[in-house]
Structure formats: C-alpha cells, structure tokens
Amino acid sequence: MVISGGGGVCMMNCTWKDEQHPSFINFISSFLGANYFRLNVVPVAPDLIFNCGGLSVAFNFITNWDCSNISPIFERIQKLKAQFAHFYVVATLPTKEQNDSFGRSYFKYGMELGRPTFVPVQDLEMGFEKIVKIAHARGVCKSQDVTSRLKAEREQLVRGMDAFLRVLTSIPGINSHDANSLNQAIGSIEAIAKASKEYIMENTDLSNEKAEMLTRFFRDPKLYLSPKLN
C-alpha cells in the first residue's frame, strides 16, 4: 500500500527492533521505502517516532500482548505520554483473551480516553500501516496549519500595505510611487513622520517640494487632522 503524499523520517527503537521477527522488520523497511520514509534505528524512548511535515509523532507498538504481565506495559505508557505531545499506542490483539485483557487493563490502570489514543489491531502488518497513516495524517494537518498561518500573515501584510498606501497618498502631492519609495527606504509611517526633510531627500527620489510637504504634514495639525483620502 502506498500513501499519497507520504514521506518523512521514521526512528525505530533499537531494543524494540531486536525483539521483532526479521520478516516483520523486512516488511517495515519495504513499506517505509515505498512511502518515501527514511528509517533510522536509534535509542529513542518510544518504539517509533515519525517526523512528517515538521511534526514528531511517537508510538508504542505492542506486538505481543502478554495477558500475564500487563503492568510494565502501562507503566511505560504513563511515562511516555508525559514526554510526547503526540503519542499513540498500537496494540496487536488477535485473540478474544487478549481483547478482554486489554479492556480490563485500560480501566484498571486509569487511562483517560484519548490520552493517549489506543489503536487495537488484528495483526502486525495492519498495525504498522495504521501507524504510518496516523503519522502522515498528523503531518498533513501540521503542514496545512502552517500554510494557513502563512496565508493569513500574507493577507495581513497586504492589508497593512494597503492602509500604508492610503495614508501616504492622502497627503497632497504624494503618489503611490512616492509611498513605495518611502516604505522601502524609511519604513513605517511612524518612522516617516519623524524623518527630517533632508533625510527623506537623501534616501528617496522625492523632490524638495514633496519632502517639505511630508515634514509639514506630520508636524502641522491643520494638515494631518484633515487628510483627503483618494
């Protein structure tokens, strides 16, 4: 299975890798490669960490649910959920006994719904595919959020520039070219208001008359209290 728009980095816990059957590790390597993920085997705290779209998502992947030894599983989960903002637990539960054990243990160890999110699966391959899908989806959401923020910032910048031009072109004799020249050379309206006529002429292509009008405008209340908007 290939995930549309996949790609990123998968960090795998060394100890967890050694506990898995080689054929399953081969499946993981092939699946990640097909979806453009780079695999690094490193001593990370959870079993797996995915980095997609600038977001890190951590996973505990319980491939052998031992009904007679549940306590260490939940102790580790409690520690990891405090360390990672985005943390999921995927548990392979192919038998009714394991499902029942999971249900009892979930409440016995005081898990809160969604903190972390548990994902029960039937087999190992399904579990890993779920992990990659979750990591990819979270990365896409992160990327879209960043894109939305950048779009909002661009829109704010455009609105700010529009207001800047409207204010400056309301000054008698100042046109859009002059306003852009002032913006590039001096900056904000506040900076322009404080600039001397000489400074304006040295740093822009405005004429003596226009520089004189600017300094008068910002210093004479009769002018700046009654601007004429175009």
N, C-alpha and C positions, 0 to 999 in steps of 0.2 A: 504494500500500500504506500502511495506517495501522497504527502500532504502538500496541497497547493501553497506556494509561498513559504515553504519551510526554510530552515537554515538557522545556524547558531552554534553554540558550543555545549557539549554535554560533559560534565565532570563526574566520574564514577569513583566511588569509594573503593580503595584497594582491597580491603578485607571483604567487603560485600562481593566483589568480583571473584575472589578466590573461593567463595562459598558456593558459587553457581556452577552448573554443569557447562563444560566447554561449548557444547552445541548451542546453549542458550546465549552465551556470550557472542558466538558467531552470528546468531540471529540479530542480536542487538547491534553489532558492528555493521552488518549489511543493511539493517533498517535505517540506522542513522546516516550511513553513506548515501542511501537512496533519497534521503530527505535533506541532504546537504548540511548535516550536522558533523562537527568535528568532535571526536571522542578523546578525552584526556583521562587517564587513570591516575588519581591523586588522593592523598589522605584527607578528604573532606569529611565533615561531621555526619551529614545525612548520607543516604545511599547514593543519591543522584542529585546534582544541581544542573539545571538548564539555564543558559543565558540566551534569551531571544529578544530582539528589539530593545536591548538595553535593560531588560528586567531579569532578575535572578529568581528562579522558582525551584524550591527544594522538595525532594521526595524521599520518603521511606518506602521502599518496595519490599514488602514481606512476602517472600516466595515460598516460605514453609511455615504455615501457622501451626505451632505446636500447642495443642489444647492443654497439655500438662505443664506448660511453662510460659504463662502469659505475662506475668509480672514484668520481666525485663523489657518486653515489647513496649508496654505502656509507660514505663519509667523513661525510656529513651525518647518516646514521643513527647512526653511532658517537657523534657529538656530542650528538644529541638524546636518545639513550637514557640518557645520564648526567644529563640535566636533568629528565626526567619519570619519575615512578614508574610511571605507567600510560601506556605508549607502544606503539602498533601501527603496522605498515607494511602498507598495502594496495597491491598491485601489479596492474595490468591486464596480463595476459599472454595475448592471444588466439591467438598462433601457437605452433607447436612450437619454432621457433627461439628465441623469447623465453622459453619454459618451460625449454628446455635451458640457455640463458644464465643464467637465474635460479638453476637448480640448481648449476651450476658456480661461480657467483659467491658463492653463500651460503657454501660451504666455503672458497673461496679467500680471502675477506675475514674469516674466522674468526668467523662468527656463532655464538652459543650458542643452543641450542634454547629458544625461549620468551623470549629476551632480545635484541631484542624479538620479539613474535609477528608472523610474516609471514602475510598472508592473500592468496593469489593468486586473482584473479577473471578472468572471461572478458570483461566489458565494463564501461564506466564506471558505468552505472546500477546494475548489480549491486554494484559496488564501493562506491558511496555508500550503498546500502541496508544493506550489511554494516556499514559504519562506524557508521551510526545505531543499528543493532541492538546492536552491541558497546557503544557508549556508554550506551545505555539500560539494557542488562543490568547493566553495572558500576554505574550509578547506583542501580538497584533493589537490588542486593546491598548497597551502601553504606547505603541507607535502611533496609533490613531489619536491618543490623548495628546502626545507631543505635537502631532500635526495640527490638531485643533488649537492648541495653545499658540503655536507659531502663526496660524491663520488669524487668530484673534489679535495677536501682537501686531501683525501687518496691518490689519484693519484699523487698529488704534493709531498706528503710525500715520496711516493715510488720513484719518480724521484729524489728527493733530496737525499735519502739514496743511490740510485744507483750511483749518482755523488760522494757522500762521499766515497763510497767503491772504486770507480775507482781512485779517487785521492790518497787515502791512500795506496791502493795495487800497485800503480805505484812506491812507494818508495821501493828501493831494500830491500828484506828480510821481508817485511810486507805482510802478507796474510789476507784473509777475516776474519779469527778468530781474528786476532790481531786488525783489523779495527773495528769489532763489540765490542770488549773489550774496545777499546779506546772511542768509541761512548757512551757506557753505563757508563763508569767511568769518562770521562772528558767532552765529549760533542762535540761541533763544531770543525771544522778544525782550526778555529782561536784560540780556547782555547788550542787545542793540540799543535799548533805552539808556544804558549807562555809557555807551561809547561816545567819544568826542567826534566832532566833525572831521578833524584831522585823521583820526584812527580809521574812520569809515572810508575816507578818500584813499588812504594808503593801502587798504586791504580789499577794496572793491573797485569796480569800474564806474561807480556813481559819480555824477558831476558835482561841482561845488554847490550848485543850487539845491540838488536833491539831498546832499549830505546836510546842508544848512536846514532844509525843511524837516528832516528826520530829527535833528537835535532840538529844533524849536518845538516840534510836535510833542515830544516826550517831556519837555520842560515847561510848556505853556498850557495850563489847564483849559484855557479857552479853545485850544485846538484838540487836545486828546479827550475832552469830555463831550465833544460833538463830532465824532468821525462820521464821514459819509461813506456807507458801505456800497460797493458796486453791485 
